[in-house]
Amino acid sequence: MDTITEQTVITQDELKAYESLKREVEAKKKTLETRGKDLLSRLESGAVVEPGSYGAKIKVTTRSNVAYKKLLLDVVGEPRMKALVEEHKTVSEYKKVEVFKVNGD
């Protein structure tokens, strides 16, 4: 059996720090979302921005999607559409670290 080197060991302190940071980021995201909704609501209600280094405005973005599946179905028919989808199907794989509690520590 190989000896475990310092480089191959992920310490409990590293995992604990990762989880702590993750919780902190999630809390900050919630705070950011809440503050953003509040500012948007106030801007929509006609609030003015105090003069200074920062400004705020309502930014509206739109996105439209073509219903390719419906279009393809109408053009080539269901059997050919299923064959084309199968021929051109891609699978994406995403990896991330998941840290979990081993016992009730």
C-alpha positions as CSV (number, residue, x, y, z in Angstrom):
1,M,0.0,0.0,0.0
2,D,1.3,3.5,-0.9
3,T,2.1,6.0,1.7
4,I,-0.3,8.9,1.8
5,T,1.6,12.1,1.1
6,E,0.6,15.5,2.3
7,Q,-0.3,16.5,-1.3
8,T,-2.9,13.7,-1.6
9,V,-4.7,14.4,1.7
10,I,-7.6,16.9,1.8
11,T,-7.8,18.0,5.4
12,Q,-10.9,18.4,7.5
13,D,-10.0,22.0,7.9
14,E,-10.0,22.5,4.1
15,L,-13.4,20.9,3.8
16,K,-14.8,22.9,6.8
17,A,-13.5,26.1,5.3
18,Y,-15.0,25.2,1.9
19,E,-18.4,24.5,3.4
20,S,-18.2,27.7,5.5
21,L,-17.4,29.8,2.5
22,K,-20.1,28.1,0.5
23,R,-22.7,29.0,3.2
24,E,-21.4,32.6,3.3
25,V,-21.7,33.0,-0.5
26,E,-25.2,31.6,-0.5
27,A,-26.2,34.0,2.3
28,K,-24.7,36.9,0.3
29,K,-26.6,35.8,-2.8
30,K,-29.9,35.9,-0.9
31,T,-29.0,39.3,0.5
32,L,-28.1,40.6,-3.0
33,E,-31.3,39.2,-4.5
34,T,-33.4,40.8,-1.8
35,R,-31.7,44.2,-2.1
36,G,-32.0,44.0,-5.9
37,K,-35.7,43.3,-5.7
38,D,-36.2,46.2,-3.3
39,L,-34.3,48.6,-5.5
40,L,-36.2,47.5,-8.6
41,S,-39.5,47.9,-6.9
42,R,-38.6,51.4,-5.7
43,L,-37.3,52.4,-9.1
44,E,-40.5,51.1,-10.7
45,S,-42.5,53.1,-8.2
46,G,-40.7,56.3,-9.3
47,A,-38.0,56.6,-6.7
48,V,-35.1,58.9,-7.7
49,V,-31.5,58.1,-7.0
50,E,-29.5,60.4,-4.7
51,P,-26.8,62.3,-6.6
52,G,-23.4,60.8,-6.1
53,S,-20.9,58.2,-7.4
54,Y,-23.5,55.6,-8.2
55,G,-26.6,55.5,-10.4
56,A,-29.4,53.0,-10.9
57,K,-31.8,52.4,-13.7
58,I,-34.1,49.6,-14.7
59,K,-32.5,47.4,-17.4
60,V,-34.9,45.3,-19.4
61,T,-33.6,42.4,-21.4
62,T,-35.7,40.1,-23.6
63,R,-35.0,36.7,-25.0
64,S,-36.9,34.9,-27.7
65,N,-36.4,31.3,-28.6
66,V,-37.4,29.6,-31.8
67,A,-39.4,26.4,-31.2
68,Y,-36.9,24.3,-33.2
69,K,-38.4,21.0,-32.1
70,K,-41.9,22.0,-33.3
71,L,-40.5,23.5,-36.5
72,L,-38.5,20.4,-37.2
73,L,-41.5,18.2,-36.5
74,D,-43.6,20.2,-39.0
75,V,-40.9,20.1,-41.7
76,V,-39.6,16.5,-41.6
77,G,-42.2,14.6,-39.6
78,E,-41.9,12.7,-36.3
79,P,-39.9,9.6,-37.4
80,R,-37.2,11.6,-39.1
81,M,-37.1,14.2,-36.3
82,K,-36.5,11.5,-33.7
83,A,-33.7,10.1,-35.9
84,L,-32.1,13.5,-36.3
85,V,-32.3,14.2,-32.6
86,E,-30.7,10.9,-31.8
87,E,-28.0,11.4,-34.4
88,H,-27.1,14.9,-33.0
89,K,-27.7,14.4,-29.3
90,T,-24.9,15.7,-27.1
91,V,-24.3,14.9,-23.5
92,S,-22.6,17.4,-21.2
93,E,-20.9,16.5,-18.0
94,Y,-20.4,19.0,-15.2
95,K,-18.3,18.3,-12.2
96,K,-18.3,20.1,-8.9
97,V,-17.1,19.3,-5.4
98,E,-19.8,18.1,-3.0
99,V,-18.8,18.2,0.6
100,F,-20.9,16.3,3.1
101,K,-21.0,15.4,6.8
102,V,-19.7,11.9,7.5
103,N,-21.1,11.8,11.0
104,G,-22.8,14.1,13.4
105,D,-19.8,16.3,14.0
